[in-house]
């Protein structure tokens, strides 16, 4: 197995962990990547055509130095033989997590990076088919999203698969051990562990009618501020994007404060040029709302629609009868950031955070910002006051009063 490239030129690098070191086969003529591996401490083996790194290298931290490159970690001796890092900038990823379908948590509307994305549920004879059918029926009857159904099924299968026990054989102590194991072995965040608890609790309470997890304490969430960009950085990102479709997508995400799932779901009919607003249909929580439509974005919108004869989906994907995927939108953003040479750990969701922060810095009432973002609680919007510039909040440094 060698370093591979797909048709979209996204690099996929395979990493093999052995007892003494870490091997990265490298058979492609990529001078830039070769140089980056060397800078990060890799030793080149000319005989085997591979880089060697120390065994204690933290792959998750290592992968952050290589935006746009997906790392597949292969370690046969590990409990998790295959892991994927840096796919769409996430530490553990098998696909995009659409904000409109992810499970709501106490830290709702945090950057997407704070929620892991999980693979297909592991097959396990300990979680029989009839339990899966019953769990899916309960989820569907409550109108849970397809993504939530998939995640709830995943964690209950993983629970039985890890413990090698059927649902009826599992005790509260077993669940505690399971949560500790996935935190240690899979490095799941507090949000991901909370998601696991919610999934297991739902199954035991609604299907088995035995809430054995009710005493399980949830981990505290990390209180991290959203990562935002400066106006100069936003300008650089937009100017570096020469593709009109991609530029309009990024411009709307920032200028209207849209979630990535909302951007790709836009239709031409959702844009009201006369009133200067964008109608968001079935946003997060299946709620409709309106948000601002920039005059600059409107000019590019008209040019774009005329050029490509847009009738339905504003950003059509493949096939054109379907909208662009969230994964594709994230890749568009990642490439633009790379071109702009911005070194912050950000995702396309950062454009939404930046929209809110810049409005606050311009003196917009926080209650209006809440409406534009579609936040149910003002407390969610209030966190932007902690990252907005002090001048807007009428806070002056005491040093400035002395000098």
Order of alpha helices (4+ residues) and beta strands (2+ residues): beta-beta-beta-alpha-beta-beta-alpha-beta-beta-alpha-alpha-alpha-alpha-alpha-alpha-alpha-beta-beta-beta-alpha-alpha-alpha-alpha-alpha-alpha
